[in-house]
Amino acid sequence: MHSNDLAQLSDRDLAALLAFYADAGVDCMLEDAAIDRFAESATLRSERSGPIAGRADVSVRPGERDPRPLPATPREGPGEGRVVQSSQQSNGMPVGIIPDEVALADARQKARQATTLAELREAVSDYAGCSLKFSAKTTVFADGNPQARVMIVGGAPGREEDLQGLPFVGREGQMLDRMLGAIGLNRETTYLTNLIFWRPPGNRTPTPHEVALCRPFAERHIELVDPEILVVLGNVVTKGLMDMTGNITAQCGTWTDYRLGDRTWPALPMLDPQALLASPAHKKVAWRDLLALKARLDA
């Protein structure tokens, strides 16, 4: 909406518009001034309808194929990634941009250089290779006790997590606190983090590009904490971190080994709290998995 149109709105209409934007997941401004996208589209249409630079003005009859060669597509530079145009999904997540080896090597190097949790936190906060950092308000690193026996890894921060800079503090976090409390655990006896350290806009599912760039830091996180038991919540983590196939509903409650190099941790996939809030009937499955976690700890 143009700024002139906004100026004509009453306070009541403006409040309703802002509420609509909030419900749609728009919670931050990316530009200082409004941009007229309709004018941009008209300009693009005008440019496309005119002669293309480097191509002779050849008339083409209706139904005939244009004999003129298409302009060369610029090659991406190092670290920019490779764009994949597809409506399909990869590993349960939408296909977008796949990072090239230069970008991945940079993320791995920065993660590997961290020898303590403090250094890893600083490396994640300073990392600028993932575009999510520039749309998020804060970097969400971890919460809880790094000396705890149980490390819990979720998918990505939500709105409340982005505002407070801590994982699992919104409605999902309150649900997780109740789940842990049911088997005698809390934030003093667990360590909580996410695979993704910045909130995706509108709480959308992280893309494979974003997962691939954050994964080296998450792997190093697990190595430095070195928990006795790893609990992974939801499809984003089981697929993006553990390379498991299939849906989380078929995997939850089944103990598996998570390997990094020559090290192995017992891992328990579970439904994430957001799924339980959306489908309360699954709480019985979560309770079964919590009892399995408690039995493992007691043993």
Residue frames relative to the residue before (quaternion, step in Angstrom):
aa qw qx qy qz dx dy dz
M 1.0000 0.0000 0.0000 0.0000 0.00 0.00 0.00
H 0.4632 -0.6970 0.4765 0.2694 3.55 -0.94 0.94
S 0.6166 -0.5788 0.3863 0.3681 3.57 -1.14 0.66
N 0.6117 0.5476 -0.3588 0.4441 3.61 1.09 -0.64
D 0.6431 0.5120 -0.3218 0.4699 3.58 1.03 -0.74
L 0.6354 0.5342 -0.3308 0.4490 3.57 1.01 -0.78
A 0.6403 0.5473 -0.3290 0.4269 3.57 0.99 -0.81
Q 0.6810 0.4917 -0.2908 0.4581 3.60 1.13 -0.55
L 0.5514 0.6207 -0.3972 0.3911 3.61 1.23 -0.18
S 0.4575 -0.6436 0.5357 0.2992 3.52 -1.18 0.62
D 0.6747 -0.4801 0.3561 0.4330 3.58 -1.26 0.28
R 0.6501 0.5244 -0.3182 0.4485 3.58 1.00 -0.81
D 0.6754 0.4837 -0.2957 0.4717 3.59 0.95 -0.92
L 0.6366 0.5279 -0.3289 0.4559 3.58 1.03 -0.75
A 0.6406 0.5160 -0.3224 0.4684 3.58 1.03 -0.79
A 0.6431 0.5151 -0.3184 0.4686 3.58 1.03 -0.79
L 0.6419 0.5235 -0.3206 0.4595 3.59 1.03 -0.80
L 0.6574 0.5025 -0.3058 0.4710 3.57 0.96 -0.87
A 0.6322 0.5226 -0.3308 0.4666 3.60 1.04 -0.74
F 0.6253 0.5295 -0.3323 0.4671 3.57 1.07 -0.77
Y 0.6543 0.5055 -0.3141 0.4666 3.58 0.92 -0.89
A 0.6495 0.5195 -0.3226 0.4519 3.62 0.96 -0.83
D 0.6555 0.5019 -0.3096 0.4718 3.59 0.99 -0.83
A 0.6814 0.4857 -0.2846 0.4678 3.58 1.12 -0.64
G 0.5963 -0.6008 0.3504 0.4009 3.57 1.30 -0.01
V 0.5204 0.6065 -0.4326 0.4173 3.59 1.27 0.15
D 0.1063 0.8285 -0.5384 0.1111 3.57 -0.37 1.21
C 0.7709 0.2300 -0.1809 0.5658 3.60 1.18 0.24
M 0.4161 -0.6868 0.5398 0.2525 3.55 -1.25 0.53
L 0.2445 -0.7788 0.5624 0.1321 3.56 -0.90 0.92
E 0.7573 0.2414 -0.1638 0.5843 3.60 1.25 -0.26
D 0.5339 -0.6376 0.4524 0.3222 3.56 -1.15 0.62
A 0.7891 0.1729 -0.0878 0.5828 3.57 1.12 -0.61
A 0.5899 -0.5863 0.4218 0.3610 3.55 -1.17 0.57
I 0.2471 -0.7589 0.5877 0.1327 3.58 -1.12 0.73
D 0.3510 -0.7308 0.5508 0.1981 3.54 -0.87 1.00
R 0.1999 -0.8188 0.5295 0.0956 3.59 -0.03 1.31
F 0.5859 0.5746 -0.3782 0.4285 3.60 1.15 -0.54
A 0.6484 0.5004 -0.3144 0.4800 3.58 1.01 -0.80
E 0.6236 0.5328 -0.3373 0.4621 3.59 1.02 -0.77
S 0.6605 0.5100 -0.3086 0.4565 3.58 0.94 -0.91
A 0.6423 0.5224 -0.3264 0.4561 3.59 0.98 -0.82
T 0.6444 0.5195 -0.3177 0.4625 3.58 1.03 -0.81
L 0.6552 0.5134 -0.3080 0.4607 3.57 0.99 -0.88
R 0.6422 0.5170 -0.3260 0.4626 3.58 0.98 -0.83
S 0.6476 0.5210 -0.3167 0.4570 3.55 1.02 -0.83
E 0.6641 0.4987 -0.3088 0.4637 3.58 0.96 -0.82
R 0.6702 0.5065 -0.3037 0.4495 3.57 0.98 -0.82
S 0.6753 0.5032 -0.2994 0.4484 3.57 1.06 -0.70
G 0.6348 0.5258 -0.3274 0.4619 3.59 1.24 -0.38
P 0.7022 -0.4394 0.3317 0.4515 3.59 -1.30 0.00
I 0.3819 -0.7208 0.5389 0.2102 3.54 -1.05 0.83
A 0.5282 -0.6500 0.4432 0.3195 3.55 -0.92 1.01
G 0.8099 0.2622 -0.1997 0.4853 3.54 -1.01 0.89
R 0.7002 0.4073 -0.2744 0.5182 3.63 1.26 0.04
A 0.4704 -0.6850 0.4785 0.2837 3.56 -0.83 0.96
D 0.4786 -0.6622 0.4929 0.2991 3.56 -1.10 0.71
V 0.0728 0.8125 -0.5657 0.1206 3.57 0.09 1.32
S 0.3606 -0.7251 0.5400 0.2292 3.58 -0.80 0.94
V 0.1370 -0.7843 0.6034 0.0440 3.54 -1.00 0.90
R 0.3888 -0.7253 0.5200 0.2288 3.56 -0.78 1.03
P 0.6200 -0.5458 0.3989 0.3983 3.60 -1.15 0.52
G 0.7961 0.2818 -0.2296 0.4838 3.56 -0.92 0.97
E 0.6352 0.5157 -0.3383 0.4648 3.58 1.27 -0.28
R 0.5039 -0.6415 0.4936 0.3015 3.56 -1.25 0.56
D 0.4753 -0.6655 0.4959 0.2920 3.59 -0.94 0.87
P 0.3126 -0.7931 0.4921 0.1763 3.64 -0.51 1.14
R 0.5567 0.6291 -0.3992 0.3674 3.59 1.18 -0.30
P 0.4830 -0.6694 0.4746 0.3055 3.61 -0.96 0.79
L 0.5027 -0.6376 0.4946 0.3099 3.53 -1.13 0.68
P 0.5541 -0.5957 0.4448 0.3746 3.62 -1.09 0.57
A 0.5772 -0.6037 0.4274 0.3459 3.54 -1.13 0.71
T 0.3817 -0.7082 0.5494 0.2256 3.55 -1.06 0.80
P 0.4571 -0.6893 0.4743 0.3017 3.62 -0.72 0.97
R 0.4194 -0.6803 0.5445 0.2544 3.54 -1.09 0.76
E 0.4885 -0.6627 0.4790 0.3046 3.52 -1.05 0.76
G 0.4573 -0.6824 0.5003 0.2736 3.56 -1.13 0.65
P 0.7101 -0.4378 0.3154 0.4523 3.58 -1.27 0.14
G 0.8290 0.2411 -0.1839 0.4698 3.54 -0.98 0.88
E 0.5936 0.6025 -0.3732 0.3813 3.58 1.20 -0.21
G 0.4792 -0.6880 0.4327 0.3313 3.57 1.14 -0.45
R 0.4080 -0.6838 0.5562 0.2379 3.51 -1.36 0.17
V 0.3306 -0.7640 0.5243 0.1792 3.58 -0.69 1.13
V 0.1067 -0.7783 0.6176 0.0387 3.55 -0.90 0.98
Q 0.1975 -0.7788 0.5863 0.1038 3.58 -0.56 1.17
S 0.3280 0.7332 -0.5297 0.2723 3.56 -0.36 1.21
S 0.3330 -0.7278 0.5618 0.2092 3.53 -1.12 0.68
Q 0.5238 0.6322 -0.4142 0.3929 3.56 1.28 -0.01
Q 0.4079 -0.6891 0.5377 0.2639 3.54 -1.33 -0.01
S 0.2466 -0.7518 0.5954 0.1398 3.53 -1.18 0.66
N 0.8438 -0.0406 -0.0043 0.5352 3.57 -0.66 1.12
G 0.7170 -0.4606 0.2511 0.4591 3.57 1.04 0.75
M 0.6985 0.4148 -0.2584 0.5228 3.59 1.28 0.04
P 0.5934 -0.5984 0.3875 0.3737 3.61 -1.05 0.65
V 0.4318 -0.6881 0.5208 0.2623 3.54 -1.08 0.79
G 0.0487 0.7979 -0.5994 0.0412 3.59 -0.94 0.83
I 0.7790 -0.2102 0.2064 0.5535 3.56 -0.27 -1.28
I 0.2213 -0.7684 0.5886 0.1188 3.55 -0.85 0.98
P 0.3926 -0.7379 0.4841 0.2591 3.63 -0.58 1.03
D 0.4328 -0.6860 0.5116 0.2833 3.56 -1.04 0.70
E 0.7242 -0.4602 0.2988 0.4178 3.55 -1.32 0.17
V 0.5935 0.5696 -0.3726 0.4294 3.58 1.12 -0.58
A 0.6755 0.4853 -0.2879 0.4746 3.57 0.92 -0.93
L 0.6653 0.4967 -0.3074 0.4649 3.59 0.95 -0.84
A 0.6465 0.5190 -0.3212 0.4578 3.57 0.97 -0.82
D 0.6278 0.5327 -0.3326 0.4598 3.58 1.05 -0.73
A 0.6586 0.4971 -0.3088 0.4730 3.60 0.96 -0.87
R 0.6572 0.5099 -0.3148 0.4571 3.59 0.94 -0.86
Q 0.6562 0.5184 -0.3183 0.4465 3.57 0.94 -0.85
K 0.6732 0.4927 -0.3011 0.4619 3.58 0.88 -0.92
A 0.6553 0.4984 -0.3164 0.4712 3.60 1.02 -0.75
R 0.6765 0.5114 -0.2961 0.4395 3.58 0.91 -0.92
Q 0.6274 0.5620 -0.3398 0.4184 3.59 1.07 -0.64
A 0.5966 0.5629 -0.3656 0.4400 3.60 1.18 -0.42
T 0.1322 -0.8156 0.5615 0.0457 3.59 -0.72 1.07
T 0.7462 0.2320 -0.1709 0.6002 3.60 1.31 -0.10
L 0.6428 -0.5141 0.3875 0.4151 3.58 -1.26 0.28
A 0.6160 0.5443 -0.3494 0.4497 3.59 1.05 -0.69
E 0.6686 0.4841 -0.2999 0.4782 3.58 0.97 -0.83
L 0.6410 0.5129 -0.3287 0.4669 3.58 1.04 -0.72
R 0.6202 0.5314 -0.3432 0.4639 3.60 0.98 -0.78
E 0.6684 0.4909 -0.2990 0.4721 3.58 0.94 -0.87
A 0.6424 0.5266 -0.3243 0.4525 3.59 1.00 -0.82
V 0.6538 0.4977 -0.3098 0.4784 3.59 0.99 -0.82
S 0.6660 0.5121 -0.3065 0.4476 3.59 0.91 -0.89
D 0.7196 0.4366 -0.2445 0.4814 3.58 1.06 -0.76
Y 0.5381 0.6564 -0.4021 0.3432 3.60 1.20 -0.40
A 0.1144 -0.8180 0.5633 0.0219 3.58 -0.78 1.05
G 0.4555 0.7235 -0.4271 0.2946 3.59 1.23 0.22
C 0.6984 0.4138 -0.2607 0.5225 3.59 1.21 -0.42
S 0.4456 -0.7354 0.4469 0.2467 3.58 -0.64 1.13
L 0.5244 0.6444 -0.4199 0.3653 3.62 1.16 -0.40
K 0.5746 0.6163 -0.3796 0.3819 3.57 1.08 -0.65
F 0.7166 0.4830 -0.2565 0.4328 3.57 1.02 -0.80
S 0.6847 0.4197 -0.2962 0.5169 3.59 1.24 -0.16
A 0.6282 0.5271 -0.3359 0.4634 3.59 1.24 -0.29
K 0.5063 -0.6473 0.4809 0.3057 3.55 -1.23 0.48
T 0.8154 0.0633 0.0039 0.5754 3.59 0.96 -0.83
T 0.4397 -0.6173 0.5693 0.3186 3.52 -1.39 0.19
V 0.1893 -0.7854 0.5832 0.0844 3.58 -0.72 1.08
F 0.1156 -0.8493 0.5143 0.0281 3.58 -0.21 1.27
A 0.7544 -0.3231 0.2645 0.5066 3.62 0.41 -1.12
D 0.0974 -0.7529 0.6457 0.0821 3.54 -1.39 0.15
G 0.6618 0.5145 -0.3669 0.4032 3.55 -1.21 0.43
N 0.6598 -0.5161 0.4025 0.3692 3.51 -1.34 -0.36
P 0.3261 -0.7755 0.5017 0.2015 3.64 -0.43 1.13
Q 0.6420 0.5005 -0.3236 0.4822 3.60 1.28 -0.18
A 0.4400 0.7187 -0.4444 0.3040 3.59 1.27 0.01
R 0.5747 -0.6023 0.4370 0.3405 3.54 -1.24 0.47
V 0.7619 0.3334 -0.1610 0.5314 3.59 1.12 -0.68
M 0.0957 -0.7597 0.6416 0.0448 3.56 -0.96 0.98
I 0.1542 -0.7969 0.5826 0.0426 3.58 -0.78 1.10
V 0.0952 -0.8012 0.5907 0.0094 3.56 -0.78 1.09
G 0.1452 -0.7898 0.5931 0.0571 3.56 -0.70 1.13
G 0.7002 -0.4943 0.3300 0.3956 3.56 -1.32 -0.09
A 0.7633 -0.2505 0.2382 0.5458 3.57 0.38 -1.25
P 0.5803 -0.5859 0.4240 0.3744 3.61 -1.14 0.48
G 0.3211 -0.7092 0.5903 0.2130 3.52 -1.30 0.46
R 0.7944 -0.3203 0.2109 0.4711 3.55 -1.28 -0.26
E 0.6935 0.4671 -0.2894 0.4661 3.61 0.79 -0.96
E 0.6291 0.5296 -0.3323 0.4619 3.57 1.03 -0.76
D 0.6430 0.5237 -0.3118 0.4637 3.57 1.03 -0.82
L 0.6727 0.4976 -0.2959 0.4608 3.58 1.01 -0.77
Q 0.7722 0.3671 -0.1840 0.4848 3.59 0.94 -0.89
G 0.4020 -0.7411 0.4585 0.2809 3.59 1.20 -0.35
L 0.6479 0.4661 -0.3180 0.5118 3.59 1.22 0.48
P 0.4662 -0.6817 0.4768 0.3011 3.63 -1.02 0.67
F 0.8631 0.1493 -0.1041 0.4711 3.54 -1.26 0.60
V 0.4172 0.6929 -0.4918 0.3225 3.57 0.62 1.15
G 0.5848 0.5652 -0.3777 0.4427 3.61 1.25 -0.07
R 0.7978 -0.2276 0.1961 0.5227 3.57 -1.15 -0.61
E 0.6421 0.5193 -0.3197 0.4645 3.55 1.02 -0.80
G 0.6428 0.5282 -0.3165 0.4557 3.56 1.05 -0.78
Q 0.6378 0.5135 -0.3254 0.4729 3.56 1.02 -0.76
M 0.6229 0.5239 -0.3293 0.4787 3.56 1.07 -0.74
L 0.6615 0.5024 -0.3081 0.4638 3.59 0.93 -0.88
D 0.6205 0.5388 -0.3446 0.4538 3.60 0.99 -0.75
R 0.6660 0.4874 -0.3057 0.4749 3.59 0.96 -0.83
M 0.6275 0.5378 -0.3347 0.4527 3.58 1.03 -0.78
L 0.6822 0.4761 -0.2859 0.4755 3.57 0.88 -0.94
G 0.6446 0.5406 -0.3210 0.4350 3.56 0.98 -0.83
A 0.6050 0.5840 -0.3530 0.4104 3.59 1.12 -0.62
I 0.7605 0.2877 -0.1895 0.5505 3.61 1.18 -0.43
G 0.6574 -0.5729 0.2968 0.3891 3.57 1.18 0.59
L 0.5786 0.5626 -0.3964 0.4377 3.62 1.17 0.46
N 0.0149 -0.7761 0.6300 0.0218 3.55 -1.30 0.36
R 0.7364 -0.4228 0.2839 0.4453 3.59 -1.23 -0.20
E 0.6046 0.5248 -0.3691 0.4720 3.58 1.24 -0.10
T 0.7525 0.3520 -0.1973 0.5205 3.58 1.19 -0.45
T 0.7045 0.3267 -0.2648 0.5717 3.58 1.28 0.36
Y 0.2506 -0.7270 0.6141 0.1777 3.55 -1.33 0.26
L 0.1271 -0.8389 0.5293 0.0025 3.57 -0.62 1.18
T 0.1313 0.7679 -0.6189 0.1002 3.54 -1.05 0.86
N 0.3532 -0.7079 0.5606 0.2448 3.59 -1.32 -0.15
L 0.5745 -0.5559 0.4680 0.3768 3.54 -1.28 0.36
I 0.7450 0.2801 -0.1549 0.5852 3.59 1.05 -0.84
F 0.3162 -0.8006 0.4882 0.1442 3.59 -0.81 1.01
W 0.7422 0.3103 -0.2005 0.5592 3.60 1.29 -0.09
R 0.5341 -0.6530 0.4363 0.3129 3.56 -1.02 0.77
P 0.3680 -0.6951 0.5655 0.2483 3.60 -0.86 0.90
P 0.5782 -0.6063 0.4051 0.3661 3.64 -0.92 0.80
G 0.8421 0.1251 -0.1180 0.5111 3.55 -0.92 0.95
N 0.4993 -0.6717 0.4082 0.3645 3.60 1.27 0.32
R 0.2704 0.7688 -0.5340 0.2252 3.58 1.07 0.66
T 0.6217 -0.5275 0.4218 0.3967 3.55 -1.33 0.27
P 0.4883 -0.6591 0.4719 0.3231 3.64 -0.85 0.85
T 0.4515 -0.6831 0.5066 0.2700 3.56 -1.08 0.75
P 0.6550 -0.4946 0.3776 0.4287 3.62 -1.21 0.29
H 0.5966 0.5668 -0.3537 0.4447 3.59 1.10 -0.69
E 0.6941 0.4706 -0.2718 0.4721 3.58 0.86 -0.96
V 0.6379 0.5230 -0.3226 0.4642 3.57 1.02 -0.81
A 0.6703 0.5192 -0.3058 0.4332 3.58 0.87 -0.95
L 0.6929 0.4738 -0.2811 0.4653 3.59 1.00 -0.77
C 0.6941 0.4508 -0.2754 0.4889 3.61 1.11 -0.59
R 0.5434 0.6740 -0.3889 0.3150 3.59 1.12 -0.60
P 0.6488 0.5168 -0.3611 0.4261 3.68 0.79 -0.74
F 0.6519 0.5022 -0.3154 0.4727 3.59 1.06 -0.73
A 0.6423 0.5120 -0.3207 0.4717 3.59 1.03 -0.77
E 0.6419 0.5163 -0.3260 0.4639 3.59 0.99 -0.79
R 0.6627 0.4889 -0.3035 0.4794 3.56 0.94 -0.85
H 0.5807 0.5833 -0.3546 0.4436 3.56 1.14 -0.67
I 0.6739 0.4859 -0.2871 0.4767 3.57 0.90 -0.95
E 0.6435 0.5289 -0.3270 0.4463 3.58 0.95 -0.82
L 0.7038 0.4713 -0.2776 0.4533 3.59 0.88 -0.89
V 0.6637 0.4734 -0.3047 0.4925 3.60 1.03 -0.72
D 0.0471 -0.8483 0.5215 0.0791 3.58 1.06 -0.88
P 0.0609 0.8407 -0.5351 0.0563 3.60 0.61 1.09
E 0.5643 -0.5660 0.4664 0.3790 3.52 -1.31 0.19
I 0.7873 0.0778 -0.0102 0.6116 3.57 1.10 -0.81
L 0.2120 -0.7613 0.6040 0.1032 3.54 -1.08 0.86
V 0.0987 -0.7719 0.6266 0.0412 3.58 -0.84 1.02
V 0.0947 -0.8048 0.5857 0.0167 3.59 -0.69 1.10
L 0.2124 -0.8179 0.5320 0.0538 3.54 -0.79 1.11
G 0.8755 0.1455 -0.1173 0.4456 3.55 -0.78 1.08
N 0.7106 -0.4973 0.3329 0.3701 3.51 -1.38 0.37
V 0.6177 0.5681 -0.3634 0.4046 3.59 0.95 -0.82
V 0.7151 0.4422 -0.2582 0.4758 3.59 0.96 -0.85
T 0.6689 0.5033 -0.3232 0.4414 3.60 0.84 -0.89
K 0.7258 0.4029 -0.2393 0.5036 3.59 1.05 -0.74
G 0.7453 0.4403 -0.2356 0.4418 3.57 0.84 -0.94
L 0.7595 0.3416 -0.1918 0.5194 3.60 1.12 -0.59
M 0.7934 0.3215 -0.1477 0.4953 3.56 0.93 -0.91
D 0.3716 -0.7647 0.4568 0.2618 3.59 1.32 -0.04
M 0.3427 0.7258 -0.5180 0.2957 3.58 1.04 0.74
T 0.3128 -0.7387 0.5665 0.1883 3.56 -1.13 0.64
G 0.6869 0.4662 -0.3409 0.4411 3.56 -1.21 0.35
N 0.6067 -0.5769 0.4207 0.3494 3.52 -1.33 0.23
I 0.6238 -0.5748 0.3878 0.3605 3.55 -1.16 0.67
T 0.6076 0.5767 -0.3675 0.4040 3.62 1.05 -0.63
A 0.6863 0.4479 -0.2806 0.4996 3.58 1.18 -0.50
Q 0.7076 0.4710 -0.2511 0.4631 3.59 1.23 -0.39
C 0.5785 0.6325 -0.3888 0.3378 3.57 1.07 -0.71
G 0.7830 0.3194 -0.2613 0.4655 3.53 -1.08 0.82
T 0.6436 0.4999 -0.3269 0.4785 3.61 1.26 -0.11
W 0.3621 -0.7438 0.5204 0.2116 3.58 -0.53 1.16
T 0.0144 0.7843 -0.6193 0.0334 3.55 -1.05 0.83
D 0.4578 -0.6601 0.5135 0.3017 3.57 -1.25 0.28
Y 0.1717 -0.7568 0.6226 0.1007 3.54 -0.95 0.94
R 0.1071 -0.8333 0.5423 -0.0025 3.56 -0.56 1.21
L 0.0089 0.7438 -0.6683 0.0083 3.51 -1.12 0.85
G 0.8086 -0.0583 -0.0010 0.5855 3.57 -0.31 1.21
D 0.7722 -0.2928 0.2407 0.5099 3.56 -0.72 -1.09
R 0.5944 0.5559 -0.3648 0.4522 3.59 1.25 0.32
T 0.1158 -0.7981 0.5910 0.0195 3.54 -1.12 0.78
W 0.0763 -0.7765 0.6243 0.0371 3.55 -1.10 0.80
P 0.4420 -0.6497 0.5313 0.3167 3.63 -1.04 0.66
A 0.0857 -0.8183 0.5684 -0.0045 3.58 -0.75 1.05
L 0.1601 -0.7800 0.6016 0.0637 3.53 -1.06 0.87
P 0.2459 -0.7626 0.5795 0.1487 3.63 -0.51 1.13
M 0.0093 0.7906 -0.6114 0.0338 3.56 -1.02 0.87
L 0.5869 -0.5337 0.4637 0.3947 3.54 -1.29 0.32
D 0.4109 -0.6956 0.5175 0.2819 3.57 -0.99 0.72
P 0.6633 -0.5391 0.3385 0.3935 3.61 -1.15 0.55
Q 0.5992 0.5702 -0.3718 0.4214 3.60 1.05 -0.63
A 0.6454 0.5091 -0.3175 0.4727 3.58 1.03 -0.78
L 0.6511 0.5124 -0.3190 0.4602 3.59 1.04 -0.72
L 0.6359 0.5072 -0.3323 0.4774 3.58 1.08 -0.68
A 0.6742 0.4854 -0.2918 0.4740 3.59 1.07 -0.73
S 0.7953 0.1255 -0.0441 0.5915 3.60 1.07 -0.76
P 0.2049 -0.8292 0.5070 0.1158 3.62 0.21 1.22
A 0.5619 0.6154 -0.3952 0.3865 3.61 1.13 -0.47
H 0.6311 0.5496 -0.3298 0.4369 3.59 1.19 -0.46
K 0.4437 0.7096 -0.4550 0.3043 3.60 1.24 -0.10
K 0.6069 0.5535 -0.3655 0.4379 3.60 1.09 -0.58
V 0.6220 0.5180 -0.3342 0.4828 3.57 1.14 -0.65
A 0.6505 0.5116 -0.3134 0.4658 3.57 0.97 -0.84
W 0.6384 0.5232 -0.3314 0.4570 3.60 1.01 -0.77
R 0.6164 0.5400 -0.3352 0.4649 3.57 1.05 -0.74
D 0.6864 0.4807 -0.2814 0.4675 3.55 0.96 -0.92
L 0.6182 0.5369 -0.3426 0.4607 3.58 1.06 -0.68
L 0.6441 0.5079 -0.3220 0.4728 3.58 1.01 -0.77
A 0.6236 0.5266 -0.3358 0.4701 3.59 1.11 -0.69
L 0.6367 0.5135 -0.3207 0.4775 3.58 1.05 -0.76
K 0.6588 0.5045 -0.3131 0.4620 3.60 0.91 -0.87
A 0.6454 0.5184 -0.3225 0.4590 3.59 0.96 -0.84
R 0.6396 0.5166 -0.3247 0.4675 3.60 1.03 -0.77
L 0.6649 0.4976 -0.3030 0.4675 3.57 0.96 -0.83
D 0.6679 0.4999 -0.3006 0.4622 3.58 0.95 -0.86
A 0.6500 0.5277 -0.3235 0.4410 3.58 1.07 -0.69
